[in-house]
Amino acid sequence: MRHPCVLPVLLTAALGAAQAATFTSTRDGLSVTAPPGWLKRDVAGVTVKYAAPTTVQGFRPNINVVVQTLKTPITLAQYYARSAADLKLLLPGGKILGNAPLTFGGIKGSQTTYQGRQGARTLYYQSAYILRGKKAYLITGTTLKGAGAEAALKKVMTPFVKSFRFTK
């Protein structure tokens, strides 16, 4: 029995893997590998941003890497507390859904999931962060809440976060 769908699926997977590009920031001393097919965007204040190749009900899921300089070194618990307080002030309807330990870049950090409104839309966020010296390294994925979009975001966020490396 022939399976005509197998070859196109294998070719698509191979091409997607071949198109995954590694981004390196010499300024911030890090590298990450883009999800296959995702498009790099330049945004002021963001080390690197990738946008999904397709939209979810008119919203384009995205992943951002931001490096924040801290005035003094702080603990993960302090960073989480500050972020939770900021969430309520800056994001209408901001609500933390979960928080768990996570290691990436060889450093123990944390992963927080939360939601909030942007206009009439409720968005879902998955963020991973680590602290190194006086810097916080924050990776945030954003998508529309519902319709399985959260699982789709997690599917690209997990390998993206695992790809994070310090280059200096």
N, CA, C and O of each residue as an XYZ file, in Angstrom:
672
protein
N       0.838     -1.176      0.000
C       0.000      0.000      0.000
C       0.891      1.251      0.000
O       1.850      1.339      0.766
N       0.565      2.194     -0.851
C       1.343      3.427     -0.949
C       0.799      4.490     -0.017
O      -0.403      4.550      0.239
N       1.696      5.332      0.491
C       1.310      6.436      1.375
C       1.796      7.738      0.747
O       2.899      8.196      1.045
N       0.972      8.343     -0.127
C       1.412      9.527     -0.860
C       1.674     10.751      0.021
O       2.346     11.678     -0.431
N       1.178     10.790      1.241
C       1.367     11.972      2.094
C       2.694     11.968      2.840
O       3.102     13.007      3.356
N       3.368     10.846      2.910
C       4.576     10.745      3.710
C       5.703     11.612      3.164
O       6.341     12.330      3.934
N       5.968     11.568      1.862
C       7.073     12.325      1.291
C       6.913     13.832      1.497
O       7.869     14.477      1.928
N       5.736     14.432      1.206
C       5.615     15.869      1.457
C       5.832     16.232      2.925
O       6.415     17.276      3.218
N       5.377     15.398      3.841
C       5.573     15.674      5.261
C       7.056     15.620      5.605
O       7.559     16.492      6.313
N       7.758     14.605      5.112
C       9.190     14.488      5.375
C       9.960     15.654      4.767
O      10.869     16.192      5.399
N       9.603     16.050      3.541
C      10.278     17.176      2.902
C      10.036     18.472      3.664
O      10.955     19.272      3.842
N       8.800     18.680      4.113
C       8.474     19.883      4.867
C       9.266     19.923      6.161
O       9.798     20.970      6.532
N       9.348     18.798      6.849
C      10.111     18.740      8.098
C      11.591     19.003      7.842
O      12.230     19.735      8.598
N      12.129     18.425      6.805
C      13.552     18.611      6.490
C      13.835     20.056      6.110
O      14.832     20.630      6.550
N      12.968     20.646      5.297
C      13.166     22.037      4.898
C      13.033     22.973      6.093
O      13.794     23.932      6.223
N      12.066     22.694      6.968
C      11.882     23.516      8.166
C      13.110     23.475      9.041
O      13.550     24.509      9.543
N      13.673     22.288      9.235
C      14.872     22.158     10.064
C      16.038     22.880      9.422
O      16.845     23.498     10.117
N      16.138     22.811      8.105
C      17.245     23.454      7.406
C      17.135     24.971      7.485
O      18.151     25.665      7.437
N      15.904     25.501      7.608
C      15.709     26.935      7.623
C      15.843     27.550      9.018
O      15.864     28.774      9.148
N      15.935     26.723     10.059
C      16.078     27.250     11.406
C      17.428     27.949     11.513
O      18.474     27.332     11.311
N      17.395     29.227     11.830
C      18.625     30.018     11.889
C      18.984     30.341     13.326
O      18.109     30.544     14.168
N      20.274     30.387     13.597
C      20.746     30.779     14.919
C      21.044     32.270     14.917
O      21.743     32.780     14.041
N      20.503     32.955     15.913
C      20.758     34.380     16.100
C      21.786     34.515     17.213
O      21.664     33.868     18.253
N      22.803     35.358     17.001
C      23.816     35.616     18.017
C      23.901     37.109     18.263
O      23.995     37.900     17.324
N      23.867     37.492     19.534
C      24.049     38.883     19.925
C      25.403     39.006     20.605
O      25.596     38.503     21.712
N      26.339     39.674     19.944
C      27.649     39.884     20.560
C      27.524     40.886     21.714
O      28.257     40.796     22.699
N      26.613     41.821     21.592
C      26.397     42.824     22.652
C      25.913     42.168     23.940
O      26.419     42.465     25.022
N      24.925     41.268     23.820
C      24.347     40.638     25.007
C      24.974     39.288     25.327
O      24.668     38.694     26.361
N      25.859     38.790     24.441
C      26.573     37.552     24.706
C      25.692     36.321     24.773
O      25.809     35.512     25.693
N      24.803     36.180     23.786
C      23.901     35.034     23.783
C      23.574     34.602     22.360
O      23.776     35.347     21.402
N      23.068     33.389     22.248
C      22.554     32.909     20.962
C      21.302     32.074     21.217
O      21.159     31.445     22.265
N      20.397     32.081     20.233
C      19.177     31.274     20.248
C      18.906     30.803     18.827
O      19.334     31.433     17.860
N      18.195     29.697     18.711
C      17.836     29.177     17.395
C      16.356     29.410     17.157
O      15.513     28.999     17.954
N      16.050     30.071     16.055
C      14.675     30.420     15.708
C      13.847     29.180     15.420
O      14.369     28.184     14.919
N      12.547     29.236     15.737
C      11.673     28.149     15.302
C      11.652     28.111     13.769
O      11.629     29.166     13.135
N      11.659     26.935     13.171
C      11.637     26.845     11.709
C      10.460     27.629     11.108
O       9.310     27.474     11.519
N      10.783     28.462     10.138
C       9.750     29.224      9.438
C       9.366     30.532     10.108
O       8.685     31.352      9.491
N       9.775     30.753     11.335
C       9.435     31.996     12.020
C      10.300     33.127     11.474
O      11.439     32.904     11.064
N       9.754     34.338     11.470
C      10.381     35.482     10.828
C      10.996     36.430     11.849
O      10.331     36.833     12.804
N      12.261     36.786     11.651
C      12.940     37.711     12.559
C      12.414     39.121     12.309
O      12.260     39.555     11.168
N      12.145     39.817     13.402
C      11.679     41.203     13.333
C      12.584     42.059     14.211
O      13.047     41.604     15.257
N      12.835     43.284     13.795
C      13.626     44.208     14.596
C      12.689     45.104     15.387
O      11.813     45.760     14.823
N      12.880     45.126     16.699
C      12.059     45.936     17.597
C      13.003     46.621     18.590
O      13.844     45.965     19.206
N      12.862     47.929     18.741
C      13.709     48.677     19.670
C      13.560     48.123     21.088
O      12.448     47.858     21.543
N      14.681     47.952     21.777
C      14.667     47.482     23.150
C      14.560     45.976     23.308
O      14.578     45.461     24.426
N      14.447     45.268     22.186
C      14.317     43.810     22.211
C      15.564     43.233     21.542
O      15.930     43.650     20.443
N      16.216     42.274     22.204
C      17.424     41.680     21.637
C      17.103     40.997     20.324
O      17.796     41.204     19.327
N      16.048     40.178     20.315
C      15.581     39.555     19.077
C      14.107     39.192     19.239
O      13.654     38.817     20.320
N      13.377     39.315     18.135
C      11.956     38.959     18.114
C      11.713     38.089     16.891
O      12.213     38.367     15.801
N      10.934     37.029     17.092
C      10.504     36.171     15.989
C       8.986     36.139     15.959
O       8.334     36.052     16.999
N       8.432     36.210     14.758
C       6.984     36.154     14.573
C       6.632     34.879     13.816
O       7.347     34.465     12.903
N       5.525     34.268     14.209
C       5.057     33.051     13.555
C       4.746     33.332     12.090
O       4.385     34.453     11.730
N       4.886     32.317     11.251
C       4.604     32.524      9.829
C       3.115     32.712      9.528
O       2.764     33.218      8.463
N       2.242     32.315     10.449
C       0.798     32.465     10.241
C       0.162     33.094     11.471
O       0.742     33.100     12.557
N      -1.033     33.620     11.281
C      -1.752     34.249     12.385
C      -2.744     33.273     13.016
O      -3.135     32.272     12.416
N      -3.134     33.599     14.239
C      -4.181     32.872     14.952
C      -5.312     33.875     15.143
O      -5.203     34.782     15.969
N      -6.369     33.725     14.407
C      -7.524     34.639     14.467
C      -7.080     36.104     14.399
O      -7.549     36.943     15.168
N      -6.167     36.395     13.463
C      -5.717     37.762     13.248
C      -4.566     38.207     14.130
O      -4.079     39.327     13.972
N      -4.113     37.368     15.056
C      -2.980     37.708     15.921
C      -1.784     36.861     15.521
O      -1.924     35.654     15.323
N      -0.608     37.471     15.399
C       0.598     36.742     15.028
C       1.386     36.381     16.294
O       1.976     37.259     16.924
N       1.399     35.091     16.672
C       2.198     34.680     17.829
C       3.650     35.103     17.644
O       4.150     35.185     16.522
N       4.319     35.372     18.767
C       5.694     35.839     18.684
C       6.493     35.402     19.903
O       5.939     35.066     20.949
N       7.819     35.415     19.737
C       8.760     35.111     20.809
C       9.785     36.235     20.837
O      10.331     36.619     19.802
N      10.041     36.758     22.030
C      10.988     37.857     22.215
C      12.051     37.479     23.230
O      11.777     36.765     24.195
N      13.258     37.960     23.008
C      14.326     37.845     23.993
C      14.701     39.270     24.399
O      15.004     40.113     23.555
N      14.674     39.517     25.709
C      15.033     40.828     26.249
C      16.076     40.613     27.337
O      15.960     39.698     28.152
N      17.093     41.463     27.341
C      18.098     41.441     28.398
C      17.931     42.741     29.178
O      18.071     43.836     28.634
N      17.628     42.590     30.466
C      17.429     43.746     31.330
C      18.643     43.924     32.239
O      19.115     42.965     32.850
N      19.140     45.147     32.322
C      20.217     45.450     33.259
C      19.580     45.836     34.587
O      18.718     46.713     34.645
N      20.014     45.170     35.652
C      19.484     45.416     36.988
C      20.435     46.345     37.747
O      21.646     46.312     37.528
N      19.885     47.172     38.636
C      20.735     48.080     39.419
C      21.652     47.299     40.344
O      22.818     47.652     40.521
N      21.125     46.245     40.925
C      21.906     45.370     41.803
C      21.464     43.936     41.552
O      20.338     43.708     41.111
N      22.325     42.972     41.824
C      21.888     41.577     41.683
C      20.711     41.302     42.626
O      20.689     41.792     43.755
N      19.749     40.527     42.164
C      18.592     40.157     42.979
C      18.361     38.650     42.853
O      18.967     37.992     42.008
N      17.503     38.123     43.678
C      17.182     36.697     43.641
C      16.034     36.456     42.656
O      15.340     37.386     42.246
N      15.854     35.192     42.290
C      14.712     34.832     41.441
C      13.397     35.194     42.114
O      12.473     35.673     41.456
N      13.308     34.969     43.410
C      12.075     35.290     44.142
C      11.779     36.790     44.071
O      10.627     37.189     43.902
N      12.812     37.614     44.199
C      12.615     39.063     44.097
C      12.206     39.468     42.684
O      11.332     40.316     42.505
N      12.835     38.865     41.690
C      12.501     39.176     40.295
C      11.048     38.782     40.000
O      10.306     39.533     39.366
N      10.660     37.600     40.468
C       9.280     37.138     40.278
C       8.293     38.096     40.953
O       7.285     38.468     40.351
N       8.574     38.496     42.194
C       7.673     39.398     42.924
C       7.520     40.732     42.193
O       6.413     41.257     42.077
N       8.635     41.276     41.703
C       8.572     42.541     40.958
C       7.776     42.377     39.667
O       6.968     43.235     39.311
N       8.013     41.267     38.969
C       7.301     41.012     37.712
C       5.814     40.838     37.955
O       4.996     41.343     37.186
N       5.453     40.126     39.022
C       4.029     39.917     39.345
C       3.356     41.243     39.660
O       2.219     41.465     39.243
N       4.031     42.130     40.386
C       3.472     43.448     40.701
C       3.321     44.280     39.429
O       2.300     44.939     39.232
N       4.343     44.251     38.564
C       4.278     44.990     37.298
C       3.150     44.484     36.407
O       2.487     45.268     35.729
N       2.936     43.176     36.412
C       1.897     42.566     35.577
C       0.538     43.199     35.861
O      -0.201     43.537     34.936
N       0.216     43.356     37.124
C      -1.086     43.917     37.512
C      -1.213     45.382     37.113
O      -2.313     45.861     36.835
N      -0.084     46.095     37.084
C      -0.108     47.511     36.729
C      -0.113     47.754     35.225
O      -0.758     48.686     34.745
N       0.608     46.911     34.478
C       0.848     47.179     33.062
C      -0.033     46.418     32.081
O      -0.155     46.811     30.921
N      -0.653     45.319     32.544
C      -1.415     44.473     31.634
C      -2.852     44.337     32.131
O      -3.098     43.655     33.127
N      -3.807     44.978     31.448
C      -5.194     44.873     31.884
C      -5.625     43.404     31.995
O      -5.386     42.603     31.092
N      -6.251     43.078     33.100
C      -6.705     41.700     33.314
C      -5.569     40.734     33.559
O      -5.754     39.522     33.448
N      -4.383     41.253     33.893
C      -3.210     40.410     34.097
C      -3.422     39.413     35.222
O      -3.818     39.776     36.329
N      -3.150     38.152     34.919
C      -3.358     37.082     35.899
C      -2.300     36.009     35.689
O      -2.128     35.502     34.580
N      -1.588     35.665     36.767
C      -0.593     34.596     36.685
C      -1.307     33.253     36.719
O      -2.150     33.003     37.582
N      -0.956     32.391     35.764
C      -1.568     31.069     35.657
C      -0.700     29.981     36.279
O      -1.212     28.949     36.712
N       0.617     30.209     36.325
C       1.503     29.211     36.898
C       2.941     29.689     36.916
O       3.325     30.599     36.181
N       3.731     29.053     37.776
C       5.147     29.376     37.884
C       5.875     28.097     38.295
O       5.431     27.386     39.196
N       6.992     27.810     37.630
C       7.734     26.584     37.922
C       9.219     26.806     37.663
O       9.595     27.664     36.864
N      10.067     26.025     38.347
C      11.505     26.127     38.088
C      11.841     25.664     36.676
O      11.178     24.784     36.127
N      12.859     26.253     36.103
C      13.304     25.906     34.756
C      14.780     26.283     34.636
O      15.188     27.360     35.072
N      15.564     25.409     34.056
C      16.978     25.707     33.833
C      17.216     25.872     32.341
O      16.796     25.041     31.536
N      17.896     26.956     31.982
C      18.350     27.123     30.596
C      19.605     27.973     30.610
O      19.840     28.744     31.541
N      20.404     27.824     29.573
C      21.682     28.523     29.535
C      22.598     28.079     30.672
O      23.543     28.783     31.028
N      22.310     26.895     31.245
C      23.112     26.377     32.340
C      22.835     27.031     33.689
O      23.580     26.821     34.646
N      21.767     27.824     33.771
C      21.442     28.553     35.006
C      20.017     28.216     35.443
O      19.104     28.147     34.620
N      19.842     28.009     36.741
C      18.505     27.757     37.276
C      17.698     29.044     37.218
O      18.138     30.101     37.670
N      16.503     28.925     36.647
C      15.631     30.075     36.511
C      14.201     29.690     36.811
O      13.929     28.837     37.656
N      13.305     30.327     36.111
C      11.886     30.105     36.351
C      11.098     30.299     35.062
O      11.540     30.970     34.130
N       9.929     29.696     35.040
C       8.998     29.849     33.913
C       7.643     30.251     34.476
O       7.109     29.598     35.373
N       7.101     31.325     33.942
C       5.808     31.820     34.400
C       4.854     31.893     33.212
O       5.219     32.369     32.137
N       3.645     31.420     33.417
C       2.602     31.576     32.401
C       1.563     32.545     32.964
O       1.231     32.513     34.149
N       1.069     33.395     32.092
C       0.079     34.379     32.532
C      -0.788     34.805     31.359
O      -0.505     34.476     30.207
N      -1.825     35.527     31.661
C      -2.702     36.039     30.612
C      -3.040     37.491     30.915
O      -2.872     37.966     32.038
N      -3.515     38.176     29.898
C      -3.928     39.564     30.048
C      -4.586     40.025     28.762
O      -4.534     39.337     27.743
N      -5.196     41.180     28.817
C      -5.909     41.694     27.647
C      -5.068     42.726     26.890
O      -4.325     43.513     27.475
N      -5.217     42.686     25.593
C      -4.668     43.708     24.711
C      -5.854     44.125     23.861
O      -6.233     43.422     22.924
N      -6.436     45.261     24.185
C      -7.683     45.640     23.529
C      -8.772     44.655     23.929
O      -8.969     44.385     25.113
N      -9.480     44.119     22.936
C     -10.565     43.169     23.202
C     -10.068     41.727     23.284
O     -10.842     40.825     23.605
N      -8.803     41.503     23.002
C      -8.263     40.138     22.966
C      -7.634     39.740     24.295
O      -7.003     40.550     24.974
N      -7.820     38.479     24.646
C      -7.104     37.927     25.794
C      -5.919     37.156     25.241
O      -6.074     36.255     24.417
N      -4.727     37.526     25.709
C      -3.504     36.905     25.244
C      -2.940     35.978     26.314
O      -3.167     36.166     27.509
N      -2.207     34.985     25.858
C      -1.545     34.010     26.714
C      -0.044     34.212     26.566
O       0.465     34.337     25.452
N       0.659     34.244     27.685
C       2.093     34.480     27.683
C       2.808     33.334     28.394
O       2.336     32.824     29.410
N       3.931     32.948     27.852
C       4.804     31.980     28.506
C       6.167     32.642     28.577
O       6.758     32.950     27.542
N       6.677     32.869     29.784
C       7.984     33.518     29.904
C       8.940     32.639     30.697
O       8.553     31.962     31.650
N      10.191     32.671     30.279
C      11.265     31.961     30.964
C      12.326     32.995     31.274
O      12.645     33.832     30.430
N      12.880     32.946     32.485
C      13.873     33.939     32.825
C      14.933     33.360     33.760
O      14.678     32.485     34.587
N      16.132     33.902     33.578
C      17.268     33.568     34.424
C      17.971     34.866     34.792
O      17.822     35.886     34.120
N      18.732     34.803     35.860
C      19.497     35.957     36.318
C      20.972     35.587     36.308
O      21.365     34.500     36.731
N      21.780     36.528     35.811
C      23.232     36.316     35.777
C      23.887     37.648     36.072
O      23.839     38.572     35.259
N      24.508     37.742     37.258
C      25.105     39.011     37.657
C      24.032     40.078     37.779
O      23.034     39.887     38.473
N      24.236     41.192     37.107
C      23.277     42.299     37.144
C      22.384     42.315     35.906
O      21.929     43.373     35.471
N      22.138     41.129     35.343
C      21.285     41.059     34.152
C      20.219     39.981     34.308
O      20.444     38.923     34.895
N      19.048     40.296     33.758
C      17.958     39.328     33.665
C      17.784     39.002     32.193
O      17.703     39.899     31.355
N      17.727     37.716     31.883
C      17.528     37.237     30.510
C      16.123     36.680     30.448
O      15.807     35.683     31.097
N      15.278     37.334     29.659
C      13.851     37.031     29.621
C      13.434     36.616     28.218
O      13.656     37.345     27.251
N      12.831     35.445     28.118
C      12.282     34.960     26.850
C      10.773     34.879     27.029
O      10.292     34.181     27.923
N      10.027     35.579     26.196
C       8.574     35.590     26.320
C       7.919     35.215     24.994
O       8.220     35.788     23.947
N       7.021     34.247     25.066
C       6.201     33.867     23.918
C       4.787     34.347     24.157
O       4.280     34.259     25.275
N       4.145     34.854     23.117
C       2.800     35.401     23.241
C       1.920     34.862     22.122
O       2.340     34.787     20.968
N       0.701     34.489     22.476
C      -0.274     34.050     21.483
C      -1.667     34.409     21.979
O      -1.833     34.869     23.108
N      -2.643     34.202     21.147
C      -4.033     34.404     21.514
C      -4.448     33.280     22.448
O      -4.068     32.129     22.229
N      -5.207     33.580     23.469
C      -5.652     32.554     24.414
C      -6.803     31.762     23.803
O      -7.729     32.332     23.226
N      -6.730     30.438     23.940
C      -7.810     29.560     23.498
C      -7.546     28.905     22.153
O      -6.548     29.183     21.488
N      -8.452     28.043     21.776
C      -8.417     27.329     20.491
C      -7.124     26.543     20.277
O      -6.685     26.372     19.140
N      -6.505     26.059     21.375
C      -5.290     25.258     21.251
C      -4.034     26.058     20.979
O      -2.966     25.479     20.781
N      -4.139     27.379     20.967
C      -2.980     28.218     20.653
C      -1.900     28.110     21.722
O      -0.713     28.224     21.414
N      -2.297     27.891     22.976
C      -1.314     27.781     24.057
C      -0.403     26.572     23.837
O       0.812     26.671     24.004
N      -0.993     25.429     23.461
C      -0.201     24.217     23.203
C       0.726     24.419     22.007
O       1.864     23.950     22.012
N       0.238     25.113     20.987
C       1.062     25.377     19.806
C       2.249     26.268     20.175
O       3.356     26.067     19.675
N       2.022     27.251     21.045
C       3.118     28.120     21.476
C       4.137     27.322     22.286
O       5.343     27.464     22.084
N       3.659     26.494     23.190
C       4.571     25.687     24.012
C       5.441     24.790     23.135
O       6.606     24.544     23.448
N       4.870     24.308     22.045
C       5.602     23.419     21.144
C       6.813     24.105     20.509
O       7.809     23.442     20.219
N       6.747     25.419     20.289
C       7.901     26.140     19.741
C       8.747     26.791     20.832
O       9.956     26.955     20.668
N       8.118     27.159     21.938
C       8.866     27.796     23.036
C       9.855     26.833     23.687
O      10.981     27.219     24.001
N       9.445     25.593     23.889
C      10.308     24.635     24.583
C      11.658     24.474     23.889
O      12.688     24.627     24.546
N      11.699     24.169     22.578
C      13.019     24.062     21.940
C      13.740     25.409     21.814
O      14.970     25.455     21.832
N      12.990     26.496     21.686
C      13.618     27.821     21.600
C      14.370     28.122     22.897
O      15.528     28.539     22.861
N      13.721     27.915     24.030
C      14.360     28.164     25.326
C      15.559     27.231     25.504
O      16.609     27.659     25.985
N      15.411     25.964     25.122
C      16.521     25.021     25.242
C      17.703     25.411     24.362
O      18.838     25.046     24.668
N      17.463     26.139     23.285
C      18.539     26.547     22.375
C      19.375     27.695     22.925
O      20.458     27.970     22.408
N      18.895     28.365     23.957
C      19.572     29.538     24.518
C      20.971     29.152     25.001
O      21.135     28.178     25.736
N      21.969     29.917     24.585
C      23.354     29.699     25.004
C      24.002     31.039     25.301
O      23.706     32.043     24.653
N      24.895     31.046     26.292
C      25.732     32.222     26.519
C      26.943     32.079     25.616
O      27.508     30.992     25.495
N      27.344     33.172     24.983
C      28.519     33.147     24.112
C      29.719     33.835     24.750
O      30.826     33.798     24.213
N      29.489     34.463     25.901
C      30.608     35.076     26.642
C      30.282     35.092     28.109
O      31.085     35.563     28.914
